[in-house]
Amino acid sequence: MNDTILTAEHITKRFANHTALDDVSIEVPRGKVYGLLGPNGAGKTTLIRIINHITAPDLGTVTFNGHRLTAADVVNIGYLPEERGLYKKMKVGEQALFFARLKGLSRAEATSRLKEWFERMEISDWWDKKVEELSKGMAQKVQFIVTVLHRPELLIFDEPFSGFDPINAGILKREILKLRDEGSTIIFSTHNMESVEELCDNITLINKSRNILSGAVSDIREQYADKEYRLIYKGDPARLFETTDALGAKAEILPDDKFGNRTAAIILDTAEKRRLISGLNETVDIVGFERVLPSMDNIFISAVKNNG
């Protein structure tokens, strides 16, 4: 089986005098969580709508499972748009069943799956209540369930954490990772960089209608990392400074860790890592020595600024 479930190649989309997407390409690995990042108006939602066959690109092609994307492929895609809507006067369970039947599930199968999902998402008590009684977060849970219920190969969530409190956002993150582990591929658009670090295997950053950064999250963090390490040690800070100065590194004392060990930020500068570690071993008792990687939030800010 092909390791890539979806590719979008050289996508351009214009609306009147506005270019929403300008020669954007992405490649989504199968069975991964793929983040679409970018400021408001960058073009993320337009790309999502093209992938969902809601609108067509002016230029470029989208390939799904090895063939050009068609309307028939939409049955294998679950889409949760940022603009959500439920029928307020219907009961929650009745409405969920209605949408499930539209996805091709029998009433019995739909009921069974919905009951399981309502329990997992901790909303079982709301089955017989009217939609208008739901909070925004509860309504989003119902729409999330309806989106994933028919077990599509590809799931697309546009700002899925909007309006969720931390507890319910945690429930949603747990279920997204479980869906990935069960074989689904997930694309989601978000501003929340914390969610990116917790969930995403790969990302694309779109700014001003163009793709400015793509790749595996681990590779991108390495790419943007400075030569900085965190040293956890026992010993005399003065001797630490003597060693780092002598070997071409810089040290900055940090607060002790929760176990009472001393910690320091070490920037290699002109130092060679193995030689530095060897020198430190002779002057302090090293408890830990780890690479400091930048947060996705800092990478996002840096990449957008440089794209300026």
Residue frames as qw, qx, qy, qz and C-alpha x, y, z in Angstrom:
[[0.000, 0.887, 0.461, 0.000, 0.00, 0.00, 0.00],
 [0.351, 0.625, -0.034, 0.697, 1.22, 3.49, -0.86],
 [0.446, -0.325, -0.499, 0.669, 2.59, 5.34, 2.18],
 [0.049, 0.115, 0.009, -0.992, 1.02, 8.59, 0.93],
 [0.246, 0.526, 0.794, -0.180, -2.77, 8.89, 1.13],
 [0.271, 0.898, 0.346, -0.027, -3.11, 12.37, -0.39],
 [0.465, -0.163, 0.173, 0.853, -1.05, 14.83, -2.39],
 [0.263, 0.910, 0.278, -0.160, -1.93, 18.32, -3.51],
 [0.633, -0.057, 0.310, 0.707, 0.37, 19.59, -6.25],
 [0.197, 0.037, 0.252, 0.947, 0.86, 23.20, -7.30],
 [0.025, -0.702, -0.711, 0.010, -2.57, 24.32, -6.10],
 [0.079, -0.010, 0.007, 0.997, -3.58, 27.86, -7.01],
 [0.044, -0.672, -0.737, -0.055, -6.97, 29.38, -6.17],
 [0.098, 0.050, -0.019, 0.994, -8.08, 32.97, -6.76],
 [0.016, 0.718, 0.682, -0.138, -11.22, 34.81, -5.69],
 [0.161, 0.974, 0.160, 0.018, -11.75, 38.07, -7.60],
 [0.303, 0.836, -0.348, 0.297, -8.62, 40.11, -6.80],
 [0.518, -0.627, 0.531, -0.236, -7.49, 37.84, -3.95],
 [0.642, 0.311, -0.700, -0.030, -5.14, 34.87, -4.34],
 [0.784, -0.504, 0.150, -0.330, -6.08, 32.40, -1.60],
 [0.846, -0.261, 0.406, 0.226, -3.49, 29.77, -2.57],
 [0.363, 0.842, -0.343, -0.203, -0.39, 30.36, -4.65],
 [0.641, 0.455, -0.617, 0.026, 1.32, 27.21, -5.98],
 [0.510, -0.489, 0.576, -0.411, 0.85, 25.21, -2.75],
 [0.729, 0.154, -0.653, -0.134, 1.89, 21.55, -2.58],
 [0.507, -0.476, 0.589, -0.412, 1.54, 19.10, 0.31],
 [0.615, 0.140, -0.764, -0.135, 2.05, 15.35, 0.76],
 [0.628, -0.444, 0.312, -0.557, 0.10, 13.64, 3.55],
 [0.185, 0.267, -0.944, 0.057, 1.54, 10.34, 4.88],
 [0.692, -0.299, -0.531, -0.388, -0.95, 7.55, 5.55],
 [0.747, -0.415, -0.495, 0.159, -1.79, 6.87, 9.20],
 [0.424, -0.019, -0.288, 0.859, -0.35, 10.15, 10.51],
 [0.056, -0.867, -0.409, 0.278, -1.67, 13.36, 12.07],
 [0.466, 0.289, 0.258, 0.795, -0.92, 16.22, 9.66],
 [0.119, -0.730, -0.368, 0.564, -1.20, 19.81, 10.85],
 [0.338, 0.624, 0.318, 0.629, -2.10, 22.70, 8.55],
 [0.385, -0.611, -0.295, 0.625, -0.80, 25.81, 10.27],
 [0.300, 0.331, 0.268, 0.854, -0.89, 29.48, 9.46],
 [0.075, 0.215, 0.313, -0.922, -2.32, 32.87, 10.41],
 [0.436, 0.604, 0.569, -0.348, -5.93, 33.75, 9.67],
 [0.479, 0.809, -0.015, -0.341, -6.45, 34.30, 5.96],
 [0.265, -0.554, 0.704, 0.357, -3.34, 32.32, 5.01],
 [0.551, 0.314, -0.563, -0.530, -5.33, 29.89, 2.83],
 [0.144, -0.157, 0.953, -0.213, -5.73, 26.84, 5.08],
 [0.537, 0.332, 0.603, -0.487, -9.51, 26.58, 4.89],
 [0.582, 0.596, -0.246, -0.496, -9.47, 27.08, 1.11],
 [0.241, 0.407, -0.874, -0.112, -7.07, 24.13, 0.76],
 [0.294, 0.054, 0.882, -0.365, -9.28, 22.01, 3.03],
 [0.604, 0.480, 0.290, -0.566, -12.35, 22.84, 0.92],
 [0.498, 0.559, -0.547, -0.374, -10.47, 21.83, -2.24],
 [0.039, 0.243, -0.965, 0.093, -9.43, 18.51, -0.65],
 [0.378, 0.257, 0.761, -0.460, -13.09, 17.94, 0.28],
 [0.170, 0.282, 0.753, 0.570, -14.17, 18.57, -3.32],
 [0.053, 0.750, 0.510, -0.419, -16.31, 21.51, -2.17],
 [0.296, 0.893, -0.107, -0.322, -14.51, 23.87, -4.51],
 [0.889, 0.288, 0.144, 0.327, -12.03, 23.31, -7.32],
 [0.443, -0.545, 0.198, 0.684, -8.54, 24.77, -7.77],
 [0.443, 0.821, -0.101, -0.346, -7.81, 27.10, -10.65],
 [0.536, 0.588, -0.605, 0.013, -4.53, 25.25, -11.17],
 [0.120, -0.422, 0.840, -0.319, -3.04, 22.07, -9.76],
 [0.721, -0.090, -0.606, -0.324, -4.24, 18.57, -8.91],
 [0.521, -0.430, 0.573, -0.464, -5.24, 16.60, -5.81],
 [0.601, 0.166, -0.766, -0.155, -4.50, 12.87, -5.72],
 [0.637, -0.367, 0.432, -0.523, -6.23, 10.54, -3.25],
 [0.806, -0.115, 0.575, -0.072, -5.16, 6.92, -2.80],
 [0.478, -0.171, 0.680, 0.529, -3.13, 7.04, -6.00],
 [0.273, 0.515, 0.653, 0.483, -5.77, 8.50, -8.31],
 [0.000, -0.273, -0.058, -0.960, -7.05, 11.97, -9.07],
 [0.132, 0.257, 0.689, -0.665, -9.57, 13.05, -6.43],
 [0.224, -0.322, -0.625, -0.675, -13.23, 12.77, -7.53],
 [0.518, -0.362, 0.090, -0.770, -16.59, 13.45, -5.90],
 [0.880, -0.151, -0.411, -0.184, -16.93, 9.71, -5.28],
 [0.565, 0.174, -0.598, 0.541, -13.94, 9.84, -2.91],
 [0.242, -0.507, 0.226, -0.796, -15.78, 12.10, -0.46],
 [0.856, -0.356, -0.223, -0.299, -17.45, 9.07, 1.16],
 [0.851, -0.066, -0.327, 0.405, -13.96, 8.10, 2.39],
 [0.271, 0.298, -0.255, 0.879, -13.36, 11.55, 3.90],
 [0.342, -0.729, -0.571, 0.160, -14.83, 12.83, 7.15],
 [0.268, 0.413, 0.000, 0.870, -14.93, 16.62, 7.39],
 [0.320, -0.730, -0.502, 0.337, -15.58, 18.78, 10.46],
 [0.307, 0.645, 0.125, 0.689, -15.69, 22.41, 9.26],
 [0.211, -0.007, -0.422, 0.882, -14.95, 25.39, 11.48],
 [0.439, -0.074, -0.002, -0.895, -18.47, 26.71, 10.78],
 [0.055, -0.113, -0.988, 0.090, -20.62, 24.12, 12.51],
 [0.480, -0.078, -0.038, -0.873, -24.40, 23.77, 12.49],
 [0.027, -0.183, -0.977, 0.106, -27.01, 21.48, 14.05],
 [0.338, -0.495, -0.501, -0.624, -30.81, 21.57, 13.93],
 [0.067, -0.324, 0.539, -0.775, -31.63, 23.19, 17.27],
 [0.686, -0.171, 0.144, -0.692, -35.13, 21.73, 17.79],
 [0.847, 0.091, -0.507, -0.131, -34.14, 18.08, 17.19],
 [0.795, -0.568, 0.213, -0.020, -33.07, 15.77, 19.98],
 [0.110, -0.737, 0.638, 0.194, -29.34, 15.09, 20.09],
 [0.510, -0.116, 0.847, 0.095, -29.56, 11.32, 19.53],
 [0.614, 0.617, 0.476, -0.127, -32.20, 11.70, 16.80],
 [0.318, 0.901, -0.204, -0.213, -30.03, 14.19, 14.93],
 [0.242, -0.572, 0.764, 0.175, -26.90, 12.07, 15.26],
 [0.609, 0.179, 0.772, 0.015, -28.84, 9.10, 13.86],
 [0.528, 0.796, 0.203, -0.213, -30.07, 11.25, 10.97],
 [0.166, 0.837, -0.481, -0.201, -26.52, 12.21, 9.96],
 [0.418, -0.336, 0.841, 0.076, -25.27, 8.64, 10.45],
 [0.677, 0.419, 0.600, -0.078, -27.94, 7.31, 8.10],
 [0.430, 0.873, -0.096, -0.209, -26.82, 9.86, 5.50],
 [0.076, -0.680, 0.715, 0.144, -23.34, 8.29, 5.74],
 [0.645, 0.234, -0.652, -0.321, -24.85, 4.93, 4.71],
 [0.018, 0.149, -0.906, 0.397, -25.10, 3.21, 8.09],
 [0.433, -0.442, -0.732, -0.285, -28.14, 1.13, 9.01],
 [0.435, -0.713, 0.020, -0.550, -30.20, 2.35, 11.95],
 [0.906, -0.411, -0.089, 0.047, -29.04, -0.56, 14.12],
 [0.766, 0.123, -0.107, 0.622, -25.36, -0.11, 13.27],
 [0.106, 0.635, -0.040, 0.764, -25.59, 3.67, 13.65],
 [0.616, -0.692, -0.044, -0.373, -27.28, 3.37, 17.06],
 [0.920, -0.264, -0.102, 0.270, -24.66, 0.90, 18.30],
 [0.610, 0.273, -0.077, 0.740, -21.73, 3.04, 17.18],
 [0.098, -0.701, -0.024, -0.706, -23.29, 6.27, 18.46],
 [0.742, -0.643, -0.106, -0.158, -23.97, 4.84, 21.92],
 [0.852, -0.130, -0.084, 0.501, -20.32, 3.77, 22.15],
 [0.398, 0.417, 0.005, 0.817, -19.06, 7.18, 21.01],
 [0.343, -0.761, -0.113, -0.539, -21.41, 9.12, 23.29],
 [0.826, -0.544, -0.089, 0.114, -19.98, 7.16, 26.21],
 [0.748, 0.066, -0.011, 0.660, -16.36, 7.72, 25.10],
 [0.198, 0.470, 0.061, 0.858, -16.99, 11.46, 24.73],
 [0.175, -0.266, -0.666, 0.674, -18.84, 11.59, 28.07],
 [0.316, 0.044, -0.056, -0.946, -22.17, 12.89, 26.69],
 [0.157, -0.221, -0.952, -0.140, -24.41, 9.81, 27.14],
 [0.015, 0.505, 0.660, -0.555, -26.82, 11.78, 29.35],
 [0.179, 0.472, -0.079, -0.860, -27.57, 14.17, 26.49],
 [0.158, 0.119, 0.887, 0.418, -29.05, 11.63, 24.04],
 [0.008, 0.644, 0.755, 0.121, -32.68, 12.70, 24.62],
 [0.118, -0.696, -0.208, 0.677, -32.06, 16.40, 25.16],
 [0.505, 0.830, 0.234, 0.046, -32.67, 19.02, 22.47],
 [0.679, 0.297, 0.015, 0.671, -29.70, 20.41, 20.57],
 [0.004, -0.797, -0.031, -0.603, -30.57, 23.95, 21.70],
 [0.693, -0.716, 0.020, -0.085, -29.80, 22.86, 25.27],
 [0.881, 0.008, -0.029, 0.472, -26.21, 21.98, 24.38],
 [0.262, -0.821, 0.198, 0.468, -23.25, 24.21, 25.16],
 [0.476, 0.758, -0.372, -0.245, -20.95, 25.05, 22.27],
 [0.074, -0.508, 0.858, -0.012, -18.47, 22.43, 23.44],
 [0.589, 0.114, 0.759, -0.253, -21.15, 19.73, 23.74],
 [0.682, 0.647, 0.121, -0.318, -22.43, 20.54, 20.25],
 [0.290, 0.722, -0.606, -0.163, -18.90, 20.25, 18.89],
 [0.356, -0.266, 0.889, -0.107, -18.57, 16.82, 20.50],
 [0.702, 0.389, 0.527, -0.279, -21.73, 15.66, 18.72],
 [0.583, 0.764, -0.148, -0.233, -20.46, 16.94, 15.37],
 [0.022, -0.614, 0.787, 0.057, -17.06, 15.33, 15.94],
 [0.551, -0.018, 0.817, -0.171, -18.78, 11.99, 16.56],
 [0.702, 0.588, 0.302, -0.264, -20.90, 12.29, 13.42],
 [0.331, 0.805, -0.440, -0.218, -17.77, 13.13, 11.41],
 [0.009, -0.498, 0.867, -0.004, -15.83, 10.02, 12.46],
 [0.733, -0.034, 0.509, -0.451, -18.72, 7.56, 12.87],
 [0.892, 0.407, 0.029, -0.194, -18.52, 5.93, 9.42],
 [0.744, -0.403, 0.409, 0.342, -14.77, 5.31, 9.89],
 [0.600, 0.798, -0.052, 0.001, -13.45, 7.16, 6.84],
 [0.843, 0.112, -0.077, 0.521, -9.82, 6.72, 5.79],
 [0.341, 0.252, -0.081, 0.902, -9.14, 10.45, 5.93],
 [0.253, -0.797, -0.513, 0.193, -10.44, 12.83, 8.59],
 [0.311, 0.393, 0.031, 0.865, -10.21, 16.61, 8.25],
 [0.334, -0.749, -0.496, 0.285, -10.82, 18.92, 11.21],
 [0.254, 0.607, 0.051, 0.751, -10.83, 22.71, 10.81],
 [0.106, -0.457, 0.404, -0.785, -9.96, 24.35, 14.16],
 [0.622, -0.308, -0.702, -0.159, -11.35, 21.38, 16.15],
 [0.465, -0.280, -0.605, 0.583, -10.38, 22.77, 19.58],
 [0.065, -0.324, -0.048, -0.943, -12.14, 26.11, 19.21],
 [0.575, -0.433, -0.085, -0.689, -14.44, 26.69, 22.19],
 [0.842, -0.219, -0.491, 0.054, -13.26, 23.68, 24.20],
 [0.462, -0.807, 0.313, -0.191, -12.16, 23.96, 27.82],
 [0.069, 0.612, -0.788, 0.013, -8.88, 22.18, 28.70],
 [0.550, -0.091, 0.792, -0.248, -10.62, 19.03, 29.98],
 [0.759, 0.489, 0.364, -0.230, -12.74, 18.52, 26.86],
 [0.419, 0.784, -0.429, -0.158, -9.84, 19.50, 24.59],
 [0.215, -0.473, 0.851, -0.069, -7.89, 16.71, 26.29],
 [0.699, 0.198, 0.646, -0.233, -10.68, 14.22, 25.56],
 [0.670, 0.710, 0.014, -0.219, -10.69, 15.26, 21.90],
 [0.164, 0.738, -0.651, -0.069, -6.89, 14.96, 21.63],
 [0.478, -0.235, 0.834, -0.142, -7.06, 11.48, 23.16],
 [0.740, 0.407, 0.495, -0.206, -9.63, 10.38, 20.58],
 [0.497, 0.801, -0.266, -0.201, -7.70, 11.88, 17.66],
 [0.034, -0.593, 0.804, 0.010, -4.60, 9.90, 18.64],
 [0.597, 0.019, 0.777, -0.198, -6.68, 6.76, 19.09],
 [0.716, 0.624, 0.178, -0.257, -8.15, 7.20, 15.60],
 [0.313, 0.767, -0.547, -0.121, -4.64, 7.56, 14.20],
 [0.268, -0.396, 0.872, -0.107, -3.48, 4.44, 16.02],
 [0.675, 0.260, 0.649, -0.236, -6.45, 2.56, 14.55],
 [0.550, 0.179, 0.632, 0.516, -5.33, 3.48, 11.02],
 [0.252, 0.899, 0.357, 0.016, -7.03, 6.78, 10.19],
 [0.467, 0.160, 0.055, 0.868, -5.15, 9.68, 8.65],
 [0.131, -0.851, -0.441, 0.253, -5.99, 13.05, 10.17],
 [0.330, 0.371, 0.087, 0.863, -5.50, 16.53, 8.74],
 [0.229, -0.822, -0.496, 0.163, -6.32, 19.39, 11.05],
 [0.246, 0.635, 0.011, 0.732, -6.03, 23.14, 10.86],
 [0.560, -0.702, -0.375, 0.228, -5.15, 24.95, 14.05],
 [0.112, 0.856, -0.228, 0.450, -3.61, 28.04, 15.61],
 [0.709, -0.648, 0.218, -0.174, -2.83, 26.10, 18.78],
 [0.432, 0.624, -0.644, 0.099, 0.89, 25.28, 18.70],
 [0.410, -0.358, 0.750, -0.376, 0.63, 23.26, 21.92],
 [0.860, 0.216, 0.330, -0.323, -1.76, 20.93, 20.12],
 [0.662, 0.645, -0.375, -0.074, 0.71, 20.62, 17.26],
 [0.076, 0.565, -0.783, 0.247, 3.47, 19.42, 19.58],
 [0.565, -0.136, 0.694, -0.425, 1.12, 16.97, 21.30],
 [0.778, 0.344, 0.432, -0.301, -0.54, 15.54, 18.20],
 [0.626, 0.726, -0.154, -0.241, 1.18, 16.19, 14.88],
 [0.842, -0.105, 0.371, 0.378, 3.60, 13.88, 13.13],
 [0.442, 0.205, 0.388, 0.782, 3.94, 16.23, 10.14],
 [0.079, 0.774, 0.338, -0.529, 3.00, 19.83, 9.40],
 [0.408, 0.448, 0.341, 0.719, 2.71, 22.38, 6.64],
 [0.146, -0.626, -0.283, 0.712, 2.89, 26.07, 7.46],
 [0.326, 0.614, 0.494, 0.522, 1.04, 28.33, 5.03],
 [0.189, -0.654, -0.200, 0.705, 1.60, 32.08, 5.10],
 [0.232, 0.618, -0.177, -0.730, 0.34, 34.67, 2.65],
 [0.820, 0.415, 0.013, -0.394, -1.13, 31.92, 0.45],
 [0.602, 0.542, -0.587, 0.013, 2.15, 30.01, 0.08],
 [0.936, -0.305, -0.139, 0.107, 3.66, 26.92, 1.69],
 [0.111, 0.865, -0.416, 0.258, 6.71, 28.19, 3.60],
 [0.141, -0.465, 0.830, -0.273, 7.55, 25.12, 5.70],
 [0.908, -0.032, -0.167, -0.384, 6.73, 21.39, 5.48],
 [0.451, 0.380, -0.787, 0.181, 8.03, 18.22, 7.02],
 [0.685, -0.364, -0.616, 0.137, 8.08, 15.91, 10.02],
 [0.369, -0.902, -0.024, -0.222, 7.73, 17.83, 13.29],
 [0.804, -0.476, 0.149, 0.324, 10.84, 16.14, 14.74],
 [0.667, 0.249, 0.238, 0.661, 12.95, 17.11, 11.70],
 [0.085, 0.822, 0.176, 0.535, 11.70, 20.71, 11.71],
 [0.552, -0.833, 0.021, -0.030, 12.49, 21.17, 15.41],
 [0.795, -0.241, 0.221, 0.511, 16.01, 19.85, 14.78],
 [0.490, 0.545, 0.279, 0.621, 16.36, 22.18, 11.79],
 [0.089, -0.856, -0.085, -0.503, 15.47, 25.24, 13.88],
 [0.760, -0.606, -0.137, 0.192, 17.41, 24.22, 16.98],
 [0.091, 0.882, -0.423, 0.186, 20.42, 26.17, 18.19],
 [0.652, 0.218, -0.664, 0.293, 23.47, 24.44, 19.64],
 [0.341, -0.504, 0.395, -0.689, 21.91, 24.59, 23.11],
 [0.609, -0.121, -0.782, 0.049, 21.78, 21.83, 25.71],
 [0.565, -0.671, 0.100, -0.470, 20.41, 21.50, 29.22],
 [0.471, 0.272, -0.755, 0.367, 22.87, 20.18, 31.76],
 [0.725, -0.605, -0.053, -0.325, 21.65, 18.62, 35.01],
 [0.617, 0.352, -0.558, 0.430, 24.51, 18.15, 37.46],
 [0.664, -0.729, -0.129, 0.106, 25.85, 18.01, 40.99],
 [0.720, 0.022, -0.032, 0.693, 28.90, 20.06, 41.85],
 [0.255, -0.604, -0.101, 0.748, 30.45, 23.52, 41.96],
 [0.473, 0.831, 0.293, -0.023, 29.09, 26.05, 39.40],
 [0.077, -0.882, 0.364, 0.290, 32.46, 27.83, 39.45],
 [0.447, -0.290, 0.784, 0.318, 34.18, 24.71, 38.15],
 [0.562, 0.560, 0.606, 0.052, 31.45, 24.35, 35.53],
 [0.258, 0.951, 0.012, -0.168, 32.22, 27.86, 34.23],
 [0.286, -0.672, 0.600, 0.326, 35.96, 27.15, 34.19],
 [0.547, 0.043, 0.798, 0.250, 35.38, 24.08, 31.99],
 [0.481, 0.732, 0.482, 0.028, 32.94, 25.68, 29.56],
 [0.075, 0.947, -0.173, -0.260, 35.13, 28.79, 29.17],
 [0.366, -0.532, 0.688, 0.330, 38.22, 26.68, 28.50],
 [0.457, 0.127, 0.840, 0.264, 36.47, 24.52, 25.87],
 [0.041, -0.003, -0.457, -0.888, 34.65, 27.24, 23.92],
 [0.245, -0.550, -0.762, -0.240, 31.14, 26.91, 25.35],
 [0.172, -0.378, 0.186, -0.891, 28.89, 29.29, 27.27],
 [0.332, -0.341, -0.858, 0.191, 27.00, 28.39, 30.45],
 [0.304, -0.420, 0.032, -0.855, 24.02, 30.02, 32.13],
 [0.015, -0.049, -0.890, 0.453, 22.83, 28.86, 35.54],
 [0.481, -0.351, -0.481, -0.644, 19.15, 27.87, 35.69],
 [0.608, -0.444, 0.328, -0.570, 16.94, 27.11, 38.73],
 [0.183, -0.237, 0.947, -0.115, 17.51, 23.75, 40.41],
 [0.491, -0.136, -0.702, -0.497, 15.26, 20.93, 39.24],
 [0.701, -0.479, -0.086, -0.522, 12.57, 19.37, 41.46],
 [0.923, -0.186, -0.287, 0.177, 15.08, 16.83, 42.81],
 [0.464, -0.846, 0.129, 0.229, 17.50, 19.52, 43.99],
 [0.748, 0.064, 0.315, 0.581, 20.00, 19.00, 41.17],
 [0.048, -0.642, 0.148, 0.751, 21.71, 22.03, 39.70],
 [0.642, 0.548, 0.498, 0.201, 20.84, 22.86, 36.08],
 [0.146, -0.608, 0.255, 0.738, 22.49, 25.03, 33.44],
 [0.692, 0.696, 0.156, -0.112, 21.93, 26.04, 29.83],
 [0.535, -0.407, 0.504, 0.542, 24.99, 25.19, 27.74],
 [0.610, 0.765, 0.008, -0.206, 25.55, 26.73, 24.31],
 [0.895, -0.007, 0.207, 0.395, 28.30, 24.93, 22.44],
 [0.068, 0.918, -0.216, -0.326, 29.44, 28.00, 20.49],
 [0.452, 0.652, -0.595, -0.125, 32.83, 26.76, 19.18],
 [0.455, -0.385, 0.772, -0.222, 32.95, 23.73, 21.49],
 [0.511, 0.125, -0.786, -0.324, 32.86, 20.12, 20.26],
 [0.742, -0.419, -0.055, -0.521, 30.13, 18.23, 22.13],
 [0.926, -0.118, -0.338, 0.121, 32.03, 15.04, 22.98],
 [0.501, 0.274, -0.395, 0.720, 35.07, 16.95, 24.19],
 [0.286, -0.492, 0.165, -0.806, 32.86, 19.21, 26.30],
 [0.860, -0.359, -0.161, -0.325, 31.05, 16.28, 27.92],
 [0.834, 0.044, -0.388, 0.390, 34.38, 14.63, 28.67],
 [0.241, 0.376, -0.335, 0.829, 35.65, 17.82, 30.27],
 [0.530, -0.474, 0.040, -0.702, 32.48, 18.30, 32.32],
 [0.908, -0.209, -0.358, -0.066, 32.70, 14.70, 33.55],
 [0.654, 0.118, -0.436, 0.607, 36.02, 15.55, 35.16],
 [0.078, 0.248, -0.288, 0.921, 34.70, 18.60, 37.03],
 [0.548, -0.104, 0.281, -0.781, 31.04, 17.94, 37.92],
 [0.305, 0.098, 0.944, -0.078, 28.79, 14.91, 38.35],
 [0.339, 0.067, -0.440, -0.829, 26.57, 14.85, 35.25],
 [0.465, 0.213, 0.739, -0.438, 22.99, 13.70, 35.93],
 [0.578, 0.593, 0.560, 0.030, 21.64, 14.58, 32.48],
 [0.121, -0.442, 0.363, 0.811, 22.64, 16.29, 29.24],
 [0.452, 0.514, 0.727, 0.051, 19.91, 16.89, 26.66],
 [0.212, 0.218, 0.411, 0.859, 19.35, 18.87, 23.50],
 [0.180, 0.533, 0.423, -0.710, 17.07, 21.90, 23.85],
 [0.230, 0.346, 0.709, 0.570, 14.63, 21.96, 20.92],
 [0.161, 0.000, 0.021, -0.987, 12.57, 25.03, 20.04],
 [0.410, 0.393, 0.695, -0.440, 8.82, 25.01, 20.57],
 [0.340, 0.467, 0.681, 0.450, 6.56, 24.93, 17.53],
 [0.017, -0.933, -0.322, 0.161, 5.25, 28.30, 18.65],
 [0.285, -0.734, 0.301, 0.538, 8.74, 29.82, 18.32],
 [0.411, 0.002, 0.722, 0.557, 9.28, 28.08, 14.98],
 [0.232, 0.738, 0.619, 0.138, 5.94, 29.38, 13.72],
 [0.089, -0.944, -0.079, 0.309, 6.82, 32.97, 14.72],
 [0.371, -0.540, 0.499, 0.566, 10.32, 32.72, 13.23],
 [0.410, 0.209, 0.755, 0.467, 9.19, 31.20, 9.93],
 [0.180, 0.844, 0.500, 0.069, 6.37, 33.73, 9.43],
 [0.197, -0.887, 0.084, 0.408, 8.68, 36.63, 10.34],
 [0.395, -0.364, 0.611, 0.581, 11.37, 35.46, 7.90],
 [0.355, 0.436, 0.740, 0.368, 8.71, 35.07, 5.21],
 [0.086, -0.583, -0.288, 0.755, 7.65, 38.65, 6.02]]
